[in-house]
């Protein structure tokens, strides 16, 4: 009898744990990258399901393009290293805040050569 009650309790907890962890707004992290040289970006996000997701891109040559995409994002933090030339970063999803200012026309940040740092995005 105890094992039946314990089993039922465990099933109940599992059902609660699989439900949505967050019911507020979320968006897709969609970042386009364009640069020369050896740039890199590493993004980590918390999703609406309560999970941590990660996407990375790294350029190795002269002119290189990249894309980072994660869906159902609540918050995200991206760390970048522009390398030996400038790096252009564009956020194209309007479900997330623009870390570079207004989202009226386009959300773009340009980082100078040898710059490194991070930016954060939140669902709105």
C-alpha positions as CSV (number, residue, x, y, z in Angstrom):
1,X,0.0,0.0,0.0
2,X,2.8,2.4,0.8
3,X,4.5,1.8,-2.5
4,X,1.3,2.5,-4.3
5,X,0.9,5.8,-2.6
6,X,4.5,6.7,-3.1
7,X,4.2,5.8,-6.8
8,X,1.1,7.9,-7.2
9,X,2.9,10.8,-5.5
10,X,5.9,10.4,-7.8
11,X,3.6,10.5,-10.9
12,X,1.9,13.6,-9.6
13,X,5.3,15.4,-9.1
14,X,6.4,14.3,-12.6
15,X,3.2,15.7,-14.1
16,X,3.8,19.0,-12.3
17,X,7.4,19.2,-13.4
18,X,6.6,18.7,-17.1
19,X,4.1,21.6,-17.2
20,X,5.1,25.1,-18.4
21,X,7.6,26.7,-16.1
22,X,6.9,30.3,-17.4
23,X,3.7,31.8,-18.6
24,X,4.8,35.3,-19.6
25,X,6.1,36.6,-22.9
26,X,8.9,34.9,-24.8
27,X,10.6,35.4,-28.2
28,X,13.1,33.8,-30.5
29,X,16.7,34.7,-30.2
30,X,17.7,35.3,-33.9
31,X,21.1,37.0,-34.3
32,X,22.9,37.6,-37.6
33,X,26.6,38.1,-37.5
34,X,28.9,39.7,-40.1
35,X,32.6,40.3,-39.6
36,X,36.2,39.9,-40.8
37,X,38.8,37.9,-38.9
38,X,38.4,35.5,-36.1
39,X,35.2,36.6,-34.2
40,X,33.1,34.5,-31.9
41,X,29.8,34.6,-30.0
42,X,28.4,32.4,-27.3
43,X,24.7,32.8,-26.2
44,X,23.0,31.2,-23.3
45,X,19.3,31.5,-22.7
46,X,16.6,30.6,-20.3
47,X,13.5,29.2,-22.2
48,X,9.9,29.5,-21.3
49,X,10.1,25.7,-20.4
50,X,12.6,26.5,-17.7
51,X,15.5,25.0,-19.5
52,X,18.9,26.5,-20.4
53,X,19.8,26.6,-24.1
54,X,23.1,27.5,-25.7
55,X,24.2,28.5,-29.3
56,X,27.7,29.4,-30.5
57,X,29.3,30.6,-33.7
58,X,32.9,31.2,-34.5
59,X,34.6,32.7,-37.7
60,X,37.9,31.5,-38.8
61,X,38.8,33.4,-42.0
62,X,38.4,36.7,-43.8
63,X,34.8,37.8,-44.4
64,X,32.5,35.5,-42.6
65,X,28.8,35.4,-41.7
66,X,27.0,33.5,-39.0
67,X,23.6,33.0,-37.3
68,X,22.6,32.1,-33.7
69,X,19.0,30.9,-33.2
70,X,17.3,29.7,-30.0
71,X,13.5,29.5,-29.7
72,X,11.0,30.3,-26.9
73,X,13.5,32.5,-25.0
74,X,12.7,34.5,-21.8
75,X,16.1,35.9,-21.2
76,X,19.5,35.6,-22.9
77,X,23.1,36.7,-22.5
78,X,25.5,36.7,-25.4
79,X,29.3,37.0,-24.9
80,X,31.2,38.2,-28.0
81,X,34.8,38.7,-29.1
82,X,35.2,40.8,-32.2
83,X,38.7,39.5,-33.0
84,X,41.0,41.5,-35.1
85,X,38.3,43.4,-37.1
86,X,34.9,44.9,-36.5
87,X,31.8,42.7,-35.9
88,X,28.2,43.6,-36.9
89,X,25.5,42.0,-34.8
90,X,21.8,42.2,-35.7
91,X,18.9,41.0,-33.7
92,X,16.0,40.3,-36.0
93,X,13.2,39.0,-33.7
94,X,10.9,41.7,-32.3
95,X,9.8,39.5,-29.4
96,X,13.0,40.4,-27.5
97,X,14.3,43.7,-26.3
98,X,17.0,45.3,-28.4
99,X,20.2,45.6,-26.3
100,X,21.6,48.2,-28.7
101,X,18.9,50.8,-28.3
102,X,15.6,51.3,-30.2
103,X,14.0,48.5,-32.2
104,X,12.2,51.0,-34.5
105,X,14.2,50.4,-37.7
106,X,16.7,47.6,-37.0
107,X,18.4,46.4,-33.9
108,X,22.2,46.5,-34.8
109,X,25.3,46.7,-32.7
110,X,28.8,47.2,-34.3
111,X,31.8,46.2,-32.2
112,X,35.3,47.5,-33.0
113,X,38.3,45.3,-33.6
114,X,39.6,43.6,-30.4
115,X,36.4,44.4,-28.5
116,X,34.9,41.8,-26.2
117,X,32.0,41.9,-23.9
118,X,28.4,40.8,-23.5
119,X,24.8,42.0,-24.1
120,X,21.5,40.8,-22.7
121,X,18.0,40.4,-24.1
122,X,14.7,39.9,-22.4
123,X,11.2,39.0,-23.7
124,X,8.8,41.9,-23.9
